[in-house]
Amino acid sequence: MASVTKGKAREGEKEAMVRELEEFTILADEFKSDAATREKEAMMRKLQEFGIRLIDEFESNPATGKVVAMENEVMVRKVEELTMRLVNEFRSNPATASSRPTTGLRTVPVEAQHSTTQKAYVLTTQPQDGAHCQDVECILRSAAAKQELIEYPMFPQPTALLASREDDGGQGVGEASPPYRIAPIPSKGLGMIATRAIPQGSLVAGERPLLIVPKMQRIPDSTKFTSNATVRRRRLAIFNEVEKEFRVAFARMDPANQEAYMALHNAHRDDGSGPLLGIMRTNAYRVCILEGEPYSGVFKDLSRINHSCSPNTIYHFDRASLSMLFFAARDIPAGAEITSGYCDTLQPHATRAQALKPYGIRCTCAACINPTASDANRLRISHVTDAVPAIIRWAGKPALPDGLLLRPTLAMLELIKTEGLEGDPVYVRVLYHIVLVLQVLAVTGCSDSSMLLLVTKQWATLRGCFAKPDREEQTKFMAEMESVTTAALARSVVRERAVESNLQGNIQ
């Protein structure tokens, strides 16, 4: 008899919650008819999303309406937590604070109790350009972050097409036929394989993220923990809150994007991360900075690219198109795996191995198989600094040999190639040094311009693969070029005068 009474009580409790959800729907309808502010419309959408999601969970759970087992307590608790959070957000939002009060709800004791005045994240789908291209779900810290995102110059641009390029023999193809495929890689799971030869500097892929989130996940400073909360329990509380935010954004995704997201590898199944957060932590790239805070993104194909300590790609995030662009750091033959670096590849082998542990990676690239020789080479490469002042001083002193800087700079370039580090910014820096040295030699007549043009083209191409130089960088390049040219001209004049003086001496 007691069990029957208890079951009826729980059925009544659930019916009350369903009524509350229906009440939220009524509130949403009221706000829909009141278009006074955009904030009210946004809150209405959030109420509908939460309400529909909760109802779907009730309908899909076979225990709903038949409270006969202990697991039903889990569902009740989950509904209460989500509903309380919704009510708190509803009351704290200025656009809805004056709305009619909702029915009282029983609070559930949880380890982390949140202030009802906390700022809610901003969920948005971008870019809202109406184009037939992939939309990105974004979890942003604030409305100001959203404004910074959408007010970027030229935003939104279409994603980069794999159009024909001069260096691929004119065999360009559209976005429907990228130069890669996703396929199994021995001991690595899935990875990206080149389906045709990709020349150095060519675009490999341009893709928008499935989801963008703040890189540093946290709960508000107002969160209070019980006195006996351990570090692990605090961490799990953060993971739990973040997972809830991710679920809301995930529910907004297109079904195909949801499937692609859940198909990605999760290396954080056993540390308390929820499935959505675990996939993000395993596969995310840093994409942009908004209000001084870094954001990360997960991609359908690009997140499949495996690690190598000698990666063959260069990538950067293009804010205008809201997409990540991957380029070939060196010539990639057909059938080769396309790779990127998950850590600082100039660090010693032991440091890299430690950085790769969270991903569950034990790298077997050439640099990791023979770490002693490779570590020594990478240490030398890491010591490369800005040599422009030294080049200007050398150019201004005609007595110094012409090959003083060219030979060691070319040797360093070859060392970088040996280590397979063409994808590191140090390679572009050394190319730039060679350009300046060759420019001096060309001005003084010690070298023809053909090699200078070849290296300059290579430098400019790879420099653009990292990111388009801003105005300040362009001004710096121009100033350095001008200083080197001026010193080279002075060197040439002094050399010519010395030759003339020697000729006159011989005649006399």
C-alpha positions in Angstrom: 0.0 0.0 0.0 2.8 2.4 0.9 4.5 1.7 -2.4 1.3 2.4 -4.3 0.9 5.7 -2.4 4.5 6.6 -3.1 4.1 5.8 -6.8 1.0 8.0 -7.0 2.9 10.8 -5.2 5.7 10.7 -7.7 3.2 10.6 -10.6 1.6 13.7 -9.2 5.0 15.3 -8.9 5.8 14.6 -12.5 2.4 15.9 -13.7 3.2 19.1 -11.8 6.5 19.4 -13.6 4.8 18.9 -17.0 2.3 21.5 -16.1 5.2 23.9 -15.3 6.7 23.1 -18.6 3.4 23.9 -20.3 3.3 27.1 -18.4 6.7 28.0 -19.8 5.3 27.4 -23.2 2.4 29.8 -22.5 4.9 32.4 -21.3 6.9 31.9 -24.5 3.8 32.4 -26.6 3.0 35.6 -24.7 6.5 36.9 -25.4 6.3 35.9 -29.0 3.4 38.3 -29.4 5.2 41.1 -27.6 8.1 42.1 -29.9 9.1 45.0 -27.8 12.8 44.0 -27.6 15.1 41.4 -29.2 16.1 40.3 -25.7 12.5 39.1 -25.1 12.5 37.1 -28.4 15.8 35.5 -27.5 14.5 34.5 -24.1 11.4 33.1 -25.7 13.5 30.9 -28.0 15.6 29.7 -25.0 12.4 28.9 -23.1 11.0 26.9 -26.0 14.3 25.0 -26.5 14.6 24.1 -22.9 10.9 23.1 -22.6 10.9 21.0 -25.8 14.1 19.3 -24.8 12.7 18.4 -21.4 9.5 17.2 -22.8 11.3 15.1 -25.4 13.4 13.5 -22.6 10.2 12.6 -20.7 8.5 11.2 -23.7 11.6 9.1 -24.8 12.0 7.7 -21.3 10.1 4.5 -20.8 9.8 5.2 -17.1 7.8 8.4 -17.6 4.3 8.2 -16.1 5.2 4.8 -14.6 7.2 5.6 -11.5 8.1 2.1 -10.5 11.9 2.0 -10.2 14.7 4.0 -8.5 16.2 5.3 -11.8 13.2 7.5 -12.0 14.8 9.6 -9.3 17.6 10.5 -11.7 15.1 11.8 -14.2 13.3 13.8 -11.6 16.5 15.3 -10.3 17.7 16.2 -13.8 14.4 17.9 -14.7 14.5 19.9 -11.4 18.0 21.1 -12.0 17.4 22.2 -15.5 14.1 23.8 -14.7 15.6 25.7 -11.7 18.4 27.0 -13.9 15.8 28.1 -16.5 13.8 29.9 -13.8 16.9 31.7 -12.5 17.9 32.9 -15.9 14.3 33.9 -16.6 14.2 36.0 -13.4 17.7 37.5 -13.8 17.2 38.7 -17.4 16.2 42.4 -17.5 13.8 41.7 -20.4 11.8 39.2 -18.3 12.3 40.2 -14.7 9.0 42.0 -14.6 7.1 39.1 -16.0 4.4 37.4 -14.0 5.9 35.0 -11.4 6.3 31.3 -12.0 5.2 28.6 -9.6 7.6 27.8 -6.8 9.9 24.9 -7.3 11.6 22.6 -4.8 15.4 23.2 -4.7 17.7 20.2 -5.1 20.8 20.2 -2.9 23.9 20.1 -5.2 27.5 20.6 -4.4 27.8 23.8 -6.4 25.1 26.4 -5.8 24.9 29.2 -8.3 23.9 32.8 -7.8 20.8 33.7 -9.6 22.5 36.9 -10.8 25.1 35.1 -12.9 25.5 36.1 -16.5 24.2 33.5 -19.0 26.2 32.5 -22.0 25.2 33.8 -25.4 24.2 31.0 -27.9 24.2 32.1 -31.5 24.3 30.5 -34.9 26.7 32.2 -37.3 27.1 33.5 -39.9 23.4 34.5 -40.5 23.9 35.4 -44.2 21.3 33.1 -45.7 23.9 31.4 -47.8 23.8 27.7 -48.5 26.9 26.9 -46.4 27.7 25.4 -43.1 26.4 27.3 -40.0 28.4 27.4 -36.8 26.9 27.0 -33.4 28.7 29.3 -30.9 28.7 29.5 -27.1 30.0 33.0 -26.3 30.8 34.7 -23.0 28.7 37.8 -23.6 26.7 39.8 -26.1 29.8 42.0 -26.5 31.8 38.9 -27.7 29.0 38.3 -30.3 29.2 41.8 -31.5 33.0 41.5 -31.9 32.5 38.3 -33.8 30.0 39.6 -36.4 31.5 43.1 -36.7 34.8 41.8 -38.0 35.7 43.6 -41.3 34.2 41.9 -44.4 32.3 39.3 -42.2 30.7 37.1 -43.4 32.7 35.9 -46.4 32.1 32.5 -48.1 34.4 29.6 -47.1 37.5 29.3 -49.3 36.9 27.2 -52.4 39.6 24.8 -53.7 39.9 26.8 -56.9 42.6 26.4 -59.5 46.0 27.8 -58.6 49.0 28.6 -60.7 51.1 26.0 -58.9 48.8 23.0 -59.3 49.0 22.9 -63.1 45.6 24.5 -63.5 43.8 21.4 -62.3 41.7 23.2 -59.8 38.5 21.6 -58.5 35.5 22.8 -56.6 34.6 22.3 -53.0 32.8 19.1 -53.9 36.1 17.4 -54.7 38.8 18.2 -52.1 42.3 16.8 -52.4 41.9 14.4 -49.5 39.8 11.6 -48.1 39.2 10.4 -44.5 40.4 6.9 -44.1 41.8 4.5 -41.5 45.4 4.9 -40.6 47.3 2.0 -39.0 47.6 2.5 -35.2 46.0 6.0 -35.4 42.3 5.4 -36.2 40.9 7.6 -38.8 43.0 10.3 -40.6 43.3 12.4 -43.7 45.0 11.1 -46.8 46.0 13.1 -49.9 44.1 11.9 -53.0 46.4 13.7 -55.3 49.7 15.6 -55.2 49.4 18.9 -53.3 52.1 21.5 -54.1 53.7 23.5 -51.3 51.6 26.5 -50.4 48.4 25.1 -51.9 45.1 25.1 -50.1 44.3 21.7 -48.6 41.0 22.5 -47.0 38.8 25.3 -45.8 36.1 24.4 -43.2 33.9 26.1 -40.7 33.7 24.6 -37.2 30.8 22.6 -36.0 30.9 24.3 -32.6 32.9 27.3 -31.1 33.3 27.6 -27.4 35.5 29.5 -24.9 38.8 27.7 -24.6 38.9 28.1 -20.8 35.8 26.4 -19.3 34.7 27.7 -15.9 31.7 28.4 -13.7 31.0 31.8 -12.3 33.1 33.3 -9.4 29.9 33.4 -7.4 29.7 29.6 -7.3 30.0 28.3 -3.7 31.2 24.9 -2.8 30.7 22.9 0.4 33.6 23.0 2.8 34.5 19.4 2.2 34.6 19.7 -1.6 37.8 18.2 -3.0 39.7 19.5 -6.0 38.4 16.6 -8.0 34.8 17.3 -7.0 35.1 20.9 -7.9 36.6 19.9 -11.3 33.7 17.5 -11.9 31.2 20.3 -11.0 32.8 22.5 -13.7 32.7 19.7 -16.2 29.0 19.1 -15.4 28.1 22.7 -15.9 30.0 23.0 -19.1 28.4 19.8 -20.4 25.0 21.3 -19.8 25.9 24.4 -21.9 27.2 22.1 -24.6 24.0 20.1 -24.7 21.9 23.2 -25.4 24.2 24.2 -28.3 24.3 20.7 -29.6 20.5 20.5 -29.7 20.6 23.5 -32.0 22.9 21.8 -34.5 21.8 20.3 -37.8 21.3 16.5 -37.4 24.2 15.8 -39.9 26.5 18.0 -37.8 25.4 16.3 -34.6 26.3 13.0 -36.1 29.7 14.3 -37.4 30.5 15.7 -33.9 29.6 12.5 -32.0 31.7 10.4 -34.5 34.9 12.2 -33.5 37.4 10.5 -31.1 37.0 11.1 -27.3 40.3 10.7 -25.3 38.6 12.0 -22.1 36.1 9.2 -21.3 37.5 8.4 -17.9 38.3 11.8 -16.3 34.8 13.1 -15.6 34.2 14.9 -18.9 30.8 14.5 -20.4 30.8 13.2 -24.0 30.4 16.6 -25.7 33.1 18.2 -23.6 35.4 15.2 -24.0 35.2 15.4 -27.8 35.8 19.2 -27.6 38.9 18.7 -25.4 40.3 16.0 -27.8 39.7 17.6 -31.1 39.6 21.4 -30.7 41.7 23.9 -32.5 42.2 27.5 -31.3 40.1 29.6 -33.7 39.9 33.2 -32.5 40.1 35.7 -29.7 37.0 37.7 -28.5 37.2 40.3 -25.8 40.8 39.1 -25.1 39.7 35.5 -24.5 40.7 32.6 -26.7 38.0 30.4 -28.3 38.2 26.8 -29.6 36.4 25.0 -32.4 35.8 21.4 -33.5 35.6 20.5 -37.1 34.1 17.6 -39.1 37.1 16.8 -41.3 40.0 19.0 -40.0 39.6 17.5 -36.5 40.5 14.1 -38.1 44.0 15.3 -39.0 46.5 13.4 -36.9 49.6 14.7 -35.2 53.2 14.6 -36.4 56.3 16.2 -35.0 57.2 17.0 -38.6 53.8 18.2 -39.9 53.2 18.8 -43.5 50.5 21.6 -43.1 50.2 25.2 -42.0 46.9 26.5 -40.8 45.3 29.7 -39.6 41.7 30.7 -38.8 40.1 33.2 -41.1 37.7 35.5 -39.2 36.1 36.9 -42.2 34.8 33.6 -43.5 34.7 32.0 -40.0 36.7 29.0 -41.3 40.0 27.3 -40.7 42.3 27.2 -43.7 44.9 24.4 -44.1 47.8 24.7 -46.6 50.6 22.4 -47.7 53.8 23.3 -45.8 55.8 21.3 -48.4 54.9 19.2 -51.4 52.5 16.4 -50.3 52.5 13.4 -52.6 49.3 11.5 -53.5 48.6 8.8 -50.9 50.6 10.6 -48.1 48.9 11.3 -44.7 48.1 14.9 -44.1 49.3 15.9 -40.6 49.5 18.9 -38.2 51.3 19.5 -34.9 49.4 19.2 -31.7 52.3 20.7 -29.6 55.4 22.9 -29.9 57.5 20.8 -32.4 60.7 22.6 -31.5 60.6 21.2 -28.0 62.7 18.1 -27.1 61.2 14.7 -27.6 60.5 14.2 -23.8 58.6 17.5 -23.6 56.6 16.7 -26.7 55.7 13.2 -25.5 54.4 14.7 -22.2 52.3 17.2 -24.1 50.8 14.5 -26.2 49.7 12.3 -23.3 46.3 13.8 -22.8 45.5 12.9 -26.4 46.6 9.3 -25.8 49.2 9.7 -28.5 52.6 7.9 -28.6 54.2 9.5 -31.7 56.3 7.3 -33.9 57.5 9.9 -36.4 61.2 10.0 -37.5 62.0 12.7 -35.0 60.6 10.5 -32.1 62.3 7.3 -33.3 65.8 9.0 -33.3 65.3 11.7 -30.6 69.0 12.3 -29.8 70.0 13.6 -33.2 66.6 15.3 -33.8 66.6 17.1 -30.4 70.1 18.6 -31.1 68.9 19.8 -34.5 65.7 21.3 -33.1 67.6 23.0 -30.4 69.8 24.8 -33.0 66.7 25.7 -35.0 64.9 27.1 -31.9 67.8 29.6 -31.5 67.1 31.3 -34.8 66.4 34.9 -34.1 65.6 38.1 -36.1 68.8 38.6 -38.2 67.6 41.7 -40.1 69.8 44.1 -38.1 72.8 41.9 -38.8 72.0 41.8 -42.5 71.8 45.6 -42.6 75.1 46.0 -40.8 76.7 43.4 -43.2 75.3 45.1 -46.2 76.7 48.5 -45.0 80.3 47.2 -44.7 81.7 46.4 -48.2 84.8 44.9 -46.7 82.8 41.9 -45.3 82.7 38.9 -47.7 79.6 38.5 -49.9 79.0 34.9 -48.7 79.4 35.7 -45.0 75.6 35.4 -44.3 74.3 33.4 -47.3 76.1 30.2 -46.6 75.1 29.7 -43.0 71.5 30.8 -43.7 71.1 28.3 -46.5 72.6 25.6 -44.2 70.0 26.5 -41.6 67.2 26.2 -44.2 68.4 22.7 -45.2 68.5 21.7 -41.5 64.9 22.8 -41.1 63.9 20.8 -44.1 65.8 17.7 -42.8 63.6 17.9 -39.6 60.5 18.4 -41.7 59.7 21.7 -40.0 58.6 23.7 -43.0 55.3 24.2 -41.2 57.0 26.1 -38.4 57.2 30.0 -38.5 61.0 29.7 -38.2 61.1 28.3 -41.8 59.4 31.5 -43.1 61.8 33.6 -41.0 64.9 32.0 -42.5 63.4 32.3 -46.0 63.0 36.0 -45.3 66.6 36.3 -44.3 67.7 34.7 -47.5 65.5 37.1 -49.5 67.2 40.1 -47.9 70.7 38.7 -48.4 70.0 37.8 -52.0 68.6 41.3 -52.5 71.9 42.8 -51.4 73.9 40.5 -53.7 71.6 41.3 -56.6 72.0 45.0 -56.1 75.8 44.8 -55.9 75.9 42.5 -59.0 77.2 39.5 -57.1 74.1 37.4 -58.0 71.5 37.3 -60.7 67.9 38.0 -59.8 66.4 34.6 -60.8 67.2 33.0 -57.4 66.0 36.1 -55.6 62.6 36.0 -57.4 62.2 32.2 -56.8 62.9 32.5 -53.0 60.8 35.7 -52.7 57.8 33.9 -54.3 58.2 30.9 -51.9 58.5 33.2 -48.9 55.5 35.3 -49.8 53.4 32.2 -50.5 54.2 30.5 -47.2 53.9 33.7 -45.2 50.3 34.0 -46.4 49.6 30.5 -45.3 50.1 31.5 -41.6 47.9 34.6 -41.9 47.5 37.7 -43.9 50.0 40.3 -42.6 48.3 43.3 -41.0 49.2 46.9 -41.8 51.8 47.1 -39.1 53.6 44.0 -40.4 53.4 45.3 -44.0 54.9 48.6 -42.9 57.7 46.8 -41.0 58.5 44.7 -44.1 58.6 47.7 -46.3 60.9 49.6 -43.9 63.3 46.7 -43.6 63.4 46.2 -47.4 64.1 49.9 -47.8 66.9 49.8 -45.2 68.5 46.8 -46.8 68.3 48.3 -50.3 69.8 51.5 -49.1 72.7 49.7 -47.5 73.1 47.5 -50.6 73.3 50.6 -52.8 75.9 52.2 -50.6 77.9 48.9 -50.7 77.7 48.9 -54.4 78.9 52.5 -54.7 81.9 51.8 -52.5 82.7 48.7 -54.5 82.5 50.6 -57.8 84.8 53.4 -56.4 87.3 50.8 -55.2 87.3 49.2 -58.7 87.8 52.6 -60.4 90.6 53.5 -58.0 92.4 50.2 -58.8 92.0 50.8 -62.5 93.4 54.3 -62.3 96.3 52.9 -60.2 97.1 50.3 -62.8 97.0 52.8 -65.7 99.4 55.1 -63.8 
